[in-house]
Amino acid sequence: MAEPDQPSTARMIDFWLGGEHHYPVDVAAAHAFEAAYGPCPPVFRALRAFLGRAVRAIAEAGVDSFLVFGAGVPTRGNVHEVAPEATVLYTDVDPVAIRLGQRILADSDRAGYGYGDATDIGTVDPAQLHRFVPGWGRRPVGVIFLGLAAFLDDETLARTLDELYEAVAPGSFLAVDIDGEELAAYPEALAMMGPAFRMRPPASLGPLLGRWVPTDDGVRPVAHWRADGPPGEVPDAFFGAVAVKPVG
Ligand SMILES: C[S@@+](CC[C@H](N)C(=O)[O-])C[C@H]1O[C@@H](n2cnc3c(N)ncnc32)[C@H](O)[C@@H]1O
């Protein structure tokens, strides 16, 4: 695979998580970001651990297939690794992420990777959806929407979450996070996130969820969401929730 000449946030996260799927351009960008903000590995470990607890909770509720948007690099405690009995379709809009993901998952018969624009569910390949998220719209599924909301404006995010609500069967779950206002104190790091990046206070997520009903845990700093021990000392950079489309 030709080496990309632009960094990607998804591969920077892989670097911070100690993964193997990033390039020198990503490492350089990760070091520049850390110089402007601070050490990122614990922050992204807390976010990935939230993904793990959320996916396990959804699987324990009886869900056995997942659709992942803005998936990035499908390793380091990602969905199919924490729910190995489930089938998983990872999607992203970045062609490099898609090629990388397809290579990583080439030997898997339970997890696949394809194109999918989260803001238009119709862009997901129906054949892949049918294979990895069987009964889409008729059986409960888990929709994973992490690391993505920060790149969508409020109107687009609310519409997208509502379209997903409409598309899934009752009993389906959504795991979602927003970027808090942590970077406001680090203007240089904030500028590196680009003009489309949106920070939001935690109270803003509830209204954006629309008809999705958050679990009793509500919207919490990700390290605190059903923490399975004392939460690590990490800044509240991300706030997450799991929400359900109620049955009946
Ligand atoms: C910050 S990364 C997060 C990756 C992954 N979810 C994680 O937590 O490691 C954001 C990802 O969202 C993807 N993305 C951006 N806009 C998107 C859209 N409209 N639909 C789907 N993916 C999108 C980017 O290509 C990128 O891979």
The ligand as an SDF file (V2000), in Angstrom:
LIG
                    3D

 27 29  0  0  0  0  0  0  0  0999 V2000
  -11.0390   10.6750   15.1300 C   0  0  0  0  0  0  0  0  0  0  0  0
  -11.1520    9.3640   13.9690 S   0  0  0  0  0  0  0  0  0  0  0  0
  -11.8720    8.1300   15.0280 C   0  0  0  0  0  0  0  0  0  0  0  0
  -11.6000    6.7250   14.5710 C   0  0  0  0  0  0  0  0  0  0  0  0
  -12.1920    5.6460   15.4800 C   0  0  0  0  0  0  0  0  0  0  0  0
  -13.6110    5.7730   15.6760 N   0  0  0  0  0  0  0  0  0  0  0  0
  -11.4580    5.6050   16.7960 C   0  0  0  0  0  0  0  0  0  0  0  0
  -12.0620    5.9650   17.8200 O   0  0  0  0  0  0  0  0  0  0  0  0
  -10.2930    5.2250   16.8010 O   0  0  0  0  0  0  0  0  0  0  0  0
  -12.5280    9.8760   12.9830 C   0  0  0  0  0  0  0  0  0  0  0  0
  -12.8420    8.9770   11.7860 C   0  0  0  0  0  0  0  0  0  0  0  0
  -14.1060    9.3860   11.2270 O   0  0  0  0  0  0  0  0  0  0  0  0
  -14.0100    9.3430    9.8190 C   0  0  0  0  0  0  0  0  0  0  0  0
  -15.0770   10.2070    9.2800 N   0  0  0  0  0  0  0  0  0  0  0  0
  -15.0940   11.5590    9.1790 C   0  0  0  0  0  0  0  0  0  0  0  0
  -16.2800   11.9660    8.6540 N   0  0  0  0  0  0  0  0  0  0  0  0
  -17.0260   10.8460    8.4420 C   0  0  0  0  0  0  0  0  0  0  0  0
  -18.3340   10.6090    7.9380 C   0  0  0  0  0  0  0  0  0  0  0  0
  -19.1340   11.5980    7.5260 N   0  0  0  0  0  0  0  0  0  0  0  0
  -18.7790    9.3170    7.8820 N   0  0  0  0  0  0  0  0  0  0  0  0
  -17.9780    8.3050    8.2820 C   0  0  0  0  0  0  0  0  0  0  0  0
  -16.7240    8.4660    8.7560 N   0  0  0  0  0  0  0  0  0  0  0  0
  -16.2540    9.7260    8.8340 C   0  0  0  0  0  0  0  0  0  0  0  0
  -12.5860    9.7560    9.5230 C   0  0  0  0  0  0  0  0  0  0  0  0
  -12.1760    9.3070    8.2470 O   0  0  0  0  0  0  0  0  0  0  0  0
  -11.8230    9.0750   10.6700 C   0  0  0  0  0  0  0  0  0  0  0  0
  -11.3780    7.7830   10.3310 O   0  0  0  0  0  0  0  0  0  0  0  0
  1  2  1  0
  2  3  1  0
  2 10  1  0
  3  4  1  0
  4  5  1  0
  5  6  1  0
  5  7  1  0
  7  8  2  0
  7  9  1  0
 10 11  1  0
 11 12  1  0
 11 26  1  0
 12 13  1  0
 13 14  1  0
 13 24  1  0
 14 15  1  0
 14 23  1  0
 15 16  2  0
 16 17  1  0
 17 18  1  0
 17 23  2  0
 18 19  1  0
 18 20  2  0
 20 21  1  0
 21 22  2  0
 22 23  1  0
 24 25  1  0
 24 26  1  0
 26 27  1  0
M  CHG  2   2   1   9  -1
M  END
$$$$
